[in-house]
Amino acid sequence: MSSVLTTVRPKNEVEQKQLCAFGEYVAEILPKYIQQVQVTCFNELELLIHPDGIIPVLTFLRDHTNAQFKSLADLTAVDVPSRQYRFEVWDMYGVFFANHPDLRRILTDYGFEGHPFRKDFPLSGYVEVRYDDEVKRVVAEPVELSQEFRKFDLNSPWEAFPAYRAAPEPLKIEAGAKKEDAK
């Protein structure tokens, strides 16, 4: 018969007890830095460390006679960098986060006025940036729109096409009727 390979690792009680004992030992020696010790279901030892204790704990695991680790499999940050998305939301939408120590622009220039993803922000923006050959630098000027772009006609989209406009009704004058005087 052929041997059957399982996809699930068998639980090793002896290894799990040894890892628990070693984790408790490390937590007793470095109580200032080790916040929590746990062994996963796959017999992996996890040490939850305060950010200030990363170097002392790694030095201990490398140099102490009971540890002497040669390699480190994973080093994972648990704290999600929440400040980054707050910068982006503030910069693009103008949403203010209370008690945030440092809201700043990261995607637009520091002198930028407004928040470009808001619905009240004009599509053309407020300033136009171009390179001027005469002064040999980038120049920012206010946007000048021609009047046809500023006119909003919300009646019907078909009225913009002259071929589809309704023809004016002809003036009907009956026989014997007098034309009104134009003033």
BELNOR-V140594 format. One record per pair of residues at least 4 apart in sequence whose C-alpha atoms are under 6 Angstrom apart, sorted by the first residue. I is the first residue (numbers start at 1). J is the second residue. D is the distance in whole Angstrom. If there is no record, write none. Layout:
i->I j->J d->D
i->I j->J d->D
//
This chain:
i->16 j->43 d->6
i->23 j->37 d->6
i->27 j->31 d->5
i->27 j->34 d->6
i->33 j->49 d->6
i->33 j->50 d->5
i->33 j->53 d->5
i->34 j->49 d->5
i->35 j->48 d->5
i->35 j->49 d->6
i->36 j->48 d->5
i->37 j->46 d->6
i->37 j->47 d->5
i->38 j->46 d->5
i->39 j->43 d->6
i->39 j->44 d->5
i->39 j->45 d->5
i->39 j->46 d->6
i->40 j->44 d->5
i->53 j->57 d->6
i->55 j->59 d->6
i->59 j->63 d->6
i->60 j->64 d->5
i->61 j->67 d->5
i->61 j->68 d->6
i->61 j->69 d->6
i->62 j->68 d->5
i->62 j->69 d->5
i->63 j->68 d->6
i->64 j->68 d->6
i->87 j->103 d->6
i->88 j->92 d->6
i->89 j->93 d->5
i->90 j->94 d->4
i->90 j->95 d->5
i->91 j->105 d->5
i->92 j->115 d->5
i->92 j->116 d->5
i->92 j->117 d->5
i->93 j->115 d->5
i->93 j->117 d->5
i->93 j->118 d->5
i->94 j->115 d->6
i->116 j->121 d->6
i->126 j->142 d->6
i->126 j->143 d->6
i->127 j->141 d->5
i->127 j->142 d->4
i->127 j->143 d->5
i->128 j->140 d->6
i->128 j->141 d->5
i->128 j->142 d->6
i->128 j->143 d->5
i->129 j->139 d->6
i->129 j->140 d->4
i->130 j->138 d->6
i->130 j->139 d->5
i->131 j->137 d->6
i->131 j->138 d->4
i->131 j->139 d->6
i->132 j->136 d->6
i->132 j->137 d->6
//
